[in-house]
């Protein structure tokens, strides 16, 4: 698809799976790999990508600003080929400066990091979505307090990027409980589905209360079972913030089962 300048770029939240496994043809990741490999077909070709990764937390919003970021293999215990993966997409320092300006204008503290490499929250989904690695990428951190309201506000500050051909991607997991992934307990799947159903209803409803519900996500069914720590959920809050003022309703773009848990991806278009 080519980019239509008059259109708003979509905003996308994707589950990125376990470490490098989607890139290693792991059988458990077949559904997710198929989704990530096809989802860009439904999106106009972006001029640049801002990727909010669950695997980077800082005291304030931090943006990668190296013109040619390297690779950060932030996982361990995988086969040797997991440490030879490459994703040579360029950085975009000028876009990083632009984003910093938008955040500062909204009273949000921000800094640039010209050393940060692409972590697996970034290179795993993008290598499947845009294998040519020819679209510039700015990687964005979470703020380490993981405050849901603050991250929605960060997204709201980025909303104007949608009119500039920039694709905003949140990379995390709609369910992230490491113990549950490796459990044989038959209750894990229905418990994960309870949270997944709640989350899907909130982001696809277009309801005026969706923002308040996401801020109070811990009150959702099986919330803390699904996210003992919420760093993999919070990229979704940034996506919601970036999208909801112009696109209140997401589509449920992906629904799958990974390691006996329900996972989802969402597109605001």
Short mmCIF file of the C-alpha atoms (twelve columns), coordinates in Angstrom:
data_MODEL
# 
_entry.id   MODEL 
# 
loop_
_atom_site.group_PDB 
_atom_site.id 
_atom_site.type_symbol 
_atom_site.label_atom_id 
_atom_site.label_alt_id 
_atom_site.label_comp_id 
_atom_site.label_asym_id 
_atom_site.label_seq_id 
_atom_site.Cartn_x 
_atom_site.Cartn_y 
_atom_site.Cartn_z 
_atom_site.pdbx_PDB_model_num 
ATOM 1   C CA . UNK A 1   0.000   0.000   0.000  1 
ATOM 2   C CA . UNK A 2   1.215   3.510   -0.700 1 
ATOM 3   C CA . UNK A 3   0.861   6.346   1.733  1 
ATOM 4   C CA . UNK A 4   -2.015  8.762   1.183  1 
ATOM 5   C CA . UNK A 5   -0.850  12.117  2.529  1 
ATOM 6   C CA . UNK A 6   -4.364  13.246  3.402  1 
ATOM 7   C CA . UNK A 7   -5.075  10.174  5.526  1 
ATOM 8   C CA . UNK A 8   -4.314  9.543   9.148  1 
ATOM 9   C CA . UNK A 9   -1.780  6.805   9.656  1 
ATOM 10  C CA . UNK A 10  -3.081  3.953   11.796 1 
ATOM 11  C CA . UNK A 11  -1.791  3.172   15.268 1 
ATOM 12  C CA . UNK A 12  -0.905  -0.453  16.001 1 
ATOM 13  C CA . UNK A 13  -0.420  -2.508  19.159 1 
ATOM 14  C CA . UNK A 14  1.254   -5.879  18.657 1 
ATOM 15  C CA . UNK A 15  2.197   -8.745  20.943 1 
ATOM 16  C CA . UNK A 16  5.851   -9.498  20.193 1 
ATOM 17  C CA . UNK A 17  6.040   -13.018 21.622 1 
ATOM 18  C CA . UNK A 18  8.759   -14.677 23.650 1 
ATOM 19  C CA . UNK A 19  12.276  -13.347 23.070 1 
ATOM 20  C CA . UNK A 20  13.446  -14.089 19.504 1 
ATOM 21  C CA . UNK A 21  11.157  -17.120 19.087 1 
ATOM 22  C CA . UNK A 22  8.877   -15.612 16.396 1 
ATOM 23  C CA . UNK A 23  12.000  -15.294 14.205 1 
ATOM 24  C CA . UNK A 24  13.212  -18.833 14.942 1 
ATOM 25  C CA . UNK A 25  10.139  -20.623 13.524 1 
ATOM 26  C CA . UNK A 26  9.068   -21.760 16.977 1 
ATOM 27  C CA . UNK A 27  5.908   -23.861 16.634 1 
ATOM 28  C CA . UNK A 28  4.150   -22.055 19.500 1 
ATOM 29  C CA . UNK A 29  4.570   -18.745 17.681 1 
ATOM 30  C CA . UNK A 30  3.119   -19.763 14.280 1 
ATOM 31  C CA . UNK A 31  -0.109  -17.767 14.676 1 
ATOM 32  C CA . UNK A 32  1.712   -14.685 15.910 1 
ATOM 33  C CA . UNK A 33  4.382   -14.942 13.227 1 
ATOM 34  C CA . UNK A 34  1.687   -15.183 10.522 1 
ATOM 35  C CA . UNK A 35  -0.067  -12.097 11.907 1 
ATOM 36  C CA . UNK A 36  3.101   -10.005 12.151 1 
ATOM 37  C CA . UNK A 37  4.120   -11.041 8.631  1 
ATOM 38  C CA . UNK A 38  0.794   -9.889  7.159  1 
ATOM 39  C CA . UNK A 39  -0.339  -6.919  9.230  1 
ATOM 40  C CA . UNK A 40  1.638   -4.350  7.215  1 
ATOM 41  C CA . UNK A 41  -0.446  -5.295  4.147  1 
ATOM 42  C CA . UNK A 42  -3.348  -3.409  5.734  1 
ATOM 43  C CA . UNK A 43  -1.320  -0.289  6.578  1 
ATOM 44  C CA . UNK A 44  -0.221  2.519   4.215  1 
ATOM 45  C CA . UNK A 45  3.564   2.479   3.809  1 
ATOM 46  C CA . UNK A 46  4.898   4.728   6.580  1 
ATOM 47  C CA . UNK A 47  7.534   7.414   6.129  1 
ATOM 48  C CA . UNK A 48  8.885   6.459   9.556  1 
ATOM 49  C CA . UNK A 49  7.981   4.294   12.540 1 
ATOM 50  C CA . UNK A 50  7.894   5.248   16.211 1 
ATOM 51  C CA . UNK A 51  8.053   2.051   18.218 1 
ATOM 52  C CA . UNK A 52  7.196   2.051   21.923 1 
ATOM 53  C CA . UNK A 53  8.948   -0.969  23.390 1 
ATOM 54  C CA . UNK A 54  8.115   -2.829  26.600 1 
ATOM 55  C CA . UNK A 55  11.814  -3.636  26.970 1 
ATOM 56  C CA . UNK A 56  13.096  -0.134  27.655 1 
ATOM 57  C CA . UNK A 57  12.290  1.824   30.797 1 
ATOM 58  C CA . UNK A 58  13.806  5.139   31.851 1 
ATOM 59  C CA . UNK A 59  13.115  7.828   34.468 1 
ATOM 60  C CA . UNK A 60  11.649  9.974   31.670 1 
ATOM 61  C CA . UNK A 61  10.558  9.314   28.101 1 
ATOM 62  C CA . UNK A 62  13.700  8.536   26.107 1 
ATOM 63  C CA . UNK A 63  14.044  8.384   22.333 1 
ATOM 64  C CA . UNK A 64  16.696  6.625   20.288 1 
ATOM 65  C CA . UNK A 65  18.522  9.143   18.109 1 
ATOM 66  C CA . UNK A 66  21.399  7.200   16.564 1 
ATOM 67  C CA . UNK A 67  21.285  7.380   12.742 1 
ATOM 68  C CA . UNK A 68  22.213  3.678   12.479 1 
ATOM 69  C CA . UNK A 69  21.143  1.806   15.632 1 
ATOM 70  C CA . UNK A 70  22.796  -1.501  16.425 1 
ATOM 71  C CA . UNK A 71  21.266  -4.665  17.878 1 
ATOM 72  C CA . UNK A 72  20.613  -5.303  21.559 1 
ATOM 73  C CA . UNK A 73  20.172  -9.024  22.241 1 
ATOM 74  C CA . UNK A 74  18.382  -8.553  25.549 1 
ATOM 75  C CA . UNK A 75  17.592  -12.216 26.127 1 
ATOM 76  C CA . UNK A 76  19.536  -15.310 27.094 1 
ATOM 77  C CA . UNK A 77  19.478  -19.073 26.696 1 
ATOM 78  C CA . UNK A 78  18.500  -19.216 23.036 1 
ATOM 79  C CA . UNK A 79  20.241  -20.956 20.098 1 
ATOM 80  C CA . UNK A 80  23.303  -19.265 18.537 1 
ATOM 81  C CA . UNK A 81  21.295  -17.938 15.571 1 
ATOM 82  C CA . UNK A 82  19.319  -15.744 17.978 1 
ATOM 83  C CA . UNK A 83  22.496  -13.686 18.466 1 
ATOM 84  C CA . UNK A 84  23.265  -13.167 14.783 1 
ATOM 85  C CA . UNK A 85  19.927  -11.589 13.836 1 
ATOM 86  C CA . UNK A 86  20.113  -8.182  12.188 1 
ATOM 87  C CA . UNK A 87  17.676  -5.375  11.481 1 
ATOM 88  C CA . UNK A 88  19.604  -2.607  9.731  1 
ATOM 89  C CA . UNK A 89  16.792  -0.046  9.518  1 
ATOM 90  C CA . UNK A 90  18.084  3.511   9.831  1 
ATOM 91  C CA . UNK A 91  17.329  5.726   12.782 1 
ATOM 92  C CA . UNK A 92  15.824  9.171   12.275 1 
ATOM 93  C CA . UNK A 93  17.469  11.715  14.607 1 
ATOM 94  C CA . UNK A 94  15.453  14.599  13.152 1 
ATOM 95  C CA . UNK A 95  12.185  12.811  13.888 1 
ATOM 96  C CA . UNK A 96  13.427  12.070  17.414 1 
ATOM 97  C CA . UNK A 97  13.942  15.833  17.865 1 
ATOM 98  C CA . UNK A 98  10.444  16.517  16.510 1 
ATOM 99  C CA . UNK A 99  8.898   14.011  18.922 1 
ATOM 100 C CA . UNK A 100 10.866  15.499  21.810 1 
ATOM 101 C CA . UNK A 101 9.421   18.894  20.894 1 
ATOM 102 C CA . UNK A 102 5.861   17.546  20.900 1 
ATOM 103 C CA . UNK A 103 6.358   15.980  24.316 1 
ATOM 104 C CA . UNK A 104 7.959   19.094  25.796 1 
ATOM 105 C CA . UNK A 105 5.075   21.199  24.461 1 
ATOM 106 C CA . UNK A 106 2.751   18.969  26.501 1 
ATOM 107 C CA . UNK A 107 4.870   19.369  29.631 1 
ATOM 108 C CA . UNK A 108 6.348   15.863  29.405 1 
ATOM 109 C CA . UNK A 109 10.016  15.385  30.268 1 
ATOM 110 C CA . UNK A 110 12.025  13.774  27.497 1 
ATOM 111 C CA . UNK A 111 15.593  13.145  26.469 1 
ATOM 112 C CA . UNK A 112 17.422  11.668  23.504 1 
ATOM 113 C CA . UNK A 113 19.793  8.700   23.633 1 
ATOM 114 C CA . UNK A 114 22.200  8.444   20.700 1 
ATOM 115 C CA . UNK A 115 23.618  5.090   21.822 1 
ATOM 116 C CA . UNK A 116 20.515  2.932   22.274 1 
ATOM 117 C CA . UNK A 117 20.309  -0.091  19.973 1 
ATOM 118 C CA . UNK A 118 17.168  -1.916  18.820 1 
ATOM 119 C CA . UNK A 119 15.971  -4.314  21.539 1 
ATOM 120 C CA . UNK A 120 13.930  -7.413  20.766 1 
ATOM 121 C CA . UNK A 121 10.681  -5.597  21.449 1 
ATOM 122 C CA . UNK A 122 11.574  -3.565  18.371 1 
ATOM 123 C CA . UNK A 123 13.470  -5.804  15.994 1 
ATOM 124 C CA . UNK A 124 11.363  -8.969  16.412 1 
ATOM 125 C CA . UNK A 125 8.033   -7.515  15.201 1 
ATOM 126 C CA . UNK A 126 9.594   -5.117  12.689 1 
ATOM 127 C CA . UNK A 127 11.709  -7.818  11.063 1 
ATOM 128 C CA . UNK A 128 8.463   -9.655  10.281 1 
ATOM 129 C CA . UNK A 129 6.389   -6.571  9.437  1 
ATOM 130 C CA . UNK A 130 8.966   -4.714  7.331  1 
ATOM 131 C CA . UNK A 131 11.712  -7.237  6.450  1 
ATOM 132 C CA . UNK A 132 13.356  -4.867  3.971  1 
ATOM 133 C CA . UNK A 133 14.409  -2.706  6.959  1 
ATOM 134 C CA . UNK A 134 14.142  0.393   4.767  1 
ATOM 135 C CA . UNK A 135 11.800  2.492   6.934  1 
ATOM 136 C CA . UNK A 136 13.445  4.744   9.560  1 
ATOM 137 C CA . UNK A 137 12.696  3.778   13.173 1 
ATOM 138 C CA . UNK A 138 12.733  5.815   16.366 1 
ATOM 139 C CA . UNK A 139 12.529  3.635   19.462 1 
ATOM 140 C CA . UNK A 140 10.731  5.048   22.505 1 
ATOM 141 C CA . UNK A 141 11.048  3.996   26.133 1 
ATOM 142 C CA . UNK A 142 8.408   3.651   28.770 1 
ATOM 143 C CA . UNK A 143 8.638   5.747   31.927 1 
ATOM 144 C CA . UNK A 144 9.644   3.407   34.714 1 
ATOM 145 C CA . UNK A 145 6.800   4.294   37.068 1 
ATOM 146 C CA . UNK A 146 4.479   2.680   34.464 1 
ATOM 147 C CA . UNK A 147 1.709   5.153   35.282 1 
ATOM 148 C CA . UNK A 148 -1.182  4.405   32.880 1 
ATOM 149 C CA . UNK A 149 -2.557  7.953   32.844 1 
ATOM 150 C CA . UNK A 150 0.877   9.430   32.105 1 
ATOM 151 C CA . UNK A 151 1.415   7.006   29.220 1 
ATOM 152 C CA . UNK A 152 -1.940  7.835   27.682 1 
ATOM 153 C CA . UNK A 153 -0.885  11.505  27.875 1 
ATOM 154 C CA . UNK A 154 2.399   10.628  26.145 1 
ATOM 155 C CA . UNK A 155 0.396   9.066   23.331 1 
ATOM 156 C CA . UNK A 156 -1.909  12.086  23.107 1 
ATOM 157 C CA . UNK A 157 1.154   14.302  22.651 1 
ATOM 158 C CA . UNK A 158 2.186   12.166  19.660 1 
ATOM 159 C CA . UNK A 159 -1.192  12.171  17.902 1 
ATOM 160 C CA . UNK A 160 -0.209  14.770  15.277 1 
ATOM 161 C CA . UNK A 161 2.452   12.394  13.923 1 
ATOM 162 C CA . UNK A 162 -0.392  10.451  12.328 1 
ATOM 163 C CA . UNK A 163 -0.899  13.269  9.826  1 
ATOM 164 C CA . UNK A 164 2.795   13.152  8.875  1 
ATOM 165 C CA . UNK A 165 2.992   9.588   7.605  1 
ATOM 166 C CA . UNK A 166 4.433   8.230   10.856 1 
ATOM 167 C CA . UNK A 167 3.269   4.835   12.076 1 
ATOM 168 C CA . UNK A 168 3.065   4.532   15.865 1 
ATOM 169 C CA . UNK A 169 3.553   0.954   17.060 1 
ATOM 170 C CA . UNK A 170 3.255   -0.297  20.622 1 
ATOM 171 C CA . UNK A 171 5.166   -3.524  21.131 1 
ATOM 172 C CA . UNK A 172 4.327   -5.522  24.248 1 
ATOM 173 C CA . UNK A 173 1.977   -8.340  25.176 1 
ATOM 174 C CA . UNK A 174 -1.717  -8.236  26.032 1 
ATOM 175 C CA . UNK A 175 -0.951  -11.048 28.506 1 
ATOM 176 C CA . UNK A 176 2.430   -11.379 30.212 1 
ATOM 177 C CA . UNK A 177 2.777   -13.754 33.129 1 
ATOM 178 C CA . UNK A 178 5.952   -15.813 32.755 1 
ATOM 179 C CA . UNK A 179 4.884   -18.416 35.302 1 
ATOM 180 C CA . UNK A 180 1.547   -18.930 33.529 1 
ATOM 181 C CA . UNK A 181 3.243   -19.366 30.137 1 
ATOM 182 C CA . UNK A 182 4.979   -22.484 31.445 1 
ATOM 183 C CA . UNK A 183 2.156   -23.791 33.635 1 
ATOM 184 C CA . UNK A 184 0.095   -26.917 32.997 1 
ATOM 185 C CA . UNK A 185 -2.787  -25.514 35.058 1 
ATOM 186 C CA . UNK A 186 -6.003  -25.809 32.975 1 
ATOM 187 C CA . UNK A 187 -7.318  -22.589 34.535 1 
ATOM 188 C CA . UNK A 188 -4.619  -20.455 32.847 1 
ATOM 189 C CA . UNK A 189 -6.333  -20.184 29.452 1 
ATOM 190 C CA . UNK A 190 -9.788  -19.181 30.750 1 
ATOM 191 C CA . UNK A 191 -8.235  -16.722 33.187 1 
ATOM 192 C CA . UNK A 192 -6.192  -15.121 30.406 1 
ATOM 193 C CA . UNK A 193 -9.307  -15.015 28.220 1 
ATOM 194 C CA . UNK A 194 -11.213 -13.119 30.907 1 
ATOM 195 C CA . UNK A 195 -8.688  -10.270 30.789 1 
ATOM 196 C CA . UNK A 196 -8.340  -10.484 27.010 1 
ATOM 197 C CA . UNK A 197 -12.095 -10.147 26.564 1 
ATOM 198 C CA . UNK A 198 -12.197 -7.124  28.869 1 
ATOM 199 C CA . UNK A 199 -9.285  -5.439  27.094 1 
ATOM 200 C CA . UNK A 200 -10.741 -6.088  23.655 1 
ATOM 201 C CA . UNK A 201 -14.134 -4.738  24.681 1 
ATOM 202 C CA . UNK A 202 -12.573 -1.557  26.051 1 
ATOM 203 C CA . UNK A 203 -10.409 -0.676  23.049 1 
ATOM 204 C CA . UNK A 204 -12.924 -1.708  20.364 1 
ATOM 205 C CA . UNK A 205 -15.987 -0.113  21.966 1 
ATOM 206 C CA . UNK A 206 -15.365 3.529   21.098 1 
ATOM 207 C CA . UNK A 207 -16.919 4.199   24.491 1 
ATOM 208 C CA . UNK A 208 -16.372 7.534   26.252 1 
ATOM 209 C CA . UNK A 209 -15.326 5.604   29.357 1 
ATOM 210 C CA . UNK A 210 -12.532 3.669   27.614 1 
ATOM 211 C CA . UNK A 211 -9.819  6.052   28.790 1 
ATOM 212 C CA . UNK A 212 -10.928 5.830   32.425 1 
ATOM 213 C CA . UNK A 213 -11.171 2.039   32.152 1 
ATOM 214 C CA . UNK A 214 -7.630  1.753   30.817 1 
ATOM 215 C CA . UNK A 215 -6.313  4.028   33.554 1 
ATOM 216 C CA . UNK A 216 -8.009  1.755   36.091 1 
ATOM 217 C CA . UNK A 217 -6.975  -1.445  34.266 1 
ATOM 218 C CA . UNK A 218 -6.018  -3.131  37.553 1 
ATOM 219 C CA . UNK A 219 -9.739  -3.448  38.332 1 
ATOM 220 C CA . UNK A 220 -10.303 -5.621  35.252 1 
ATOM 221 C CA . UNK A 221 -10.998 -9.353  35.576 1 
ATOM 222 C CA . UNK A 222 -7.753  -11.275 36.169 1 
ATOM 223 C CA . UNK A 223 -5.739  -8.077  35.704 1 
ATOM 224 C CA . UNK A 224 -2.845  -8.885  38.034 1 
ATOM 225 C CA . UNK A 225 -2.797  -12.519 36.974 1 
ATOM 226 C CA . UNK A 226 -2.429  -11.338 33.368 1 
ATOM 227 C CA . UNK A 227 0.156   -8.686  34.235 1 
ATOM 228 C CA . UNK A 228 2.004   -9.288  37.546 1 
ATOM 229 C CA . UNK A 229 4.057   -6.295  36.336 1 
ATOM 230 C CA . UNK A 230 2.495   -4.157  33.629 1 
ATOM 231 C CA . UNK A 231 5.424   -3.111  31.424 1 
ATOM 232 C CA . UNK A 232 4.110   -5.259  28.547 1 
ATOM 233 C CA . UNK A 233 0.634   -3.699  28.739 1 
ATOM 234 C CA . UNK A 234 1.635   -0.035  29.007 1 
ATOM 235 C CA . UNK A 235 2.691   0.367   25.316 1 
ATOM 236 C CA . UNK A 236 -1.009  -0.159  24.581 1 
ATOM 237 C CA . UNK A 237 -1.825  2.896   26.704 1 
ATOM 238 C CA . UNK A 238 0.518   4.996   24.561 1 
ATOM 239 C CA . UNK A 239 -1.186  3.649   21.424 1 
ATOM 240 C CA . UNK A 240 -4.627  4.414   22.820 1 
ATOM 241 C CA . UNK A 241 -3.517  7.946   23.687 1 
ATOM 242 C CA . UNK A 242 -2.137  8.539   20.200 1 
ATOM 243 C CA . UNK A 243 -5.287  7.236   18.533 1 
ATOM 244 C CA . UNK A 244 -8.403  7.832   20.572 1 
ATOM 245 C CA . UNK A 245 -9.044  11.538  19.955 1 
ATOM 246 C CA . UNK A 246 -9.310  10.928  16.193 1 
ATOM 247 C CA . UNK A 247 -10.049 7.189   16.124 1 
ATOM 248 C CA . UNK A 248 -11.981 6.205   19.253 1 
ATOM 249 C CA . UNK A 249 -12.475 2.584   18.209 1 
ATOM 250 C CA . UNK A 250 -9.788  -0.015  17.476 1 
ATOM 251 C CA . UNK A 251 -10.291 -3.175  15.467 1 
ATOM 252 C CA . UNK A 252 -9.355  -6.519  17.031 1 
ATOM 253 C CA . UNK A 253 -6.673  -7.225  14.465 1 
ATOM 254 C CA . UNK A 254 -5.269  -10.403 15.997 1 
ATOM 255 C CA . UNK A 255 -6.605  -13.002 18.381 1 
ATOM 256 C CA . UNK A 256 -4.485  -16.042 19.127 1 
ATOM 257 C CA . UNK A 257 -3.254  -18.484 21.714 1 
ATOM 258 C CA . UNK A 258 0.395   -18.454 22.769 1 
ATOM 259 C CA . UNK A 259 1.720   -20.920 25.345 1 
ATOM 260 C CA . UNK A 260 -1.844  -21.681 26.417 1 
ATOM 261 C CA . UNK A 261 -2.760  -18.015 26.960 1 
ATOM 262 C CA . UNK A 262 -4.992  -15.687 24.956 1 
ATOM 263 C CA . UNK A 263 -3.198  -12.805 23.244 1 
ATOM 264 C CA . UNK A 264 -4.458  -9.973  21.045 1 
ATOM 265 C CA . UNK A 265 -3.323  -7.186  18.726 1 
ATOM 266 C CA . UNK A 266 -5.222  -4.001  17.890 1 
ATOM 267 C CA . UNK A 267 -5.298  -1.467  15.053 1 
ATOM 268 C CA . UNK A 268 -6.740  2.041   15.190 1 
ATOM 269 C CA . UNK A 269 -7.236  3.094   11.562 1 
# 
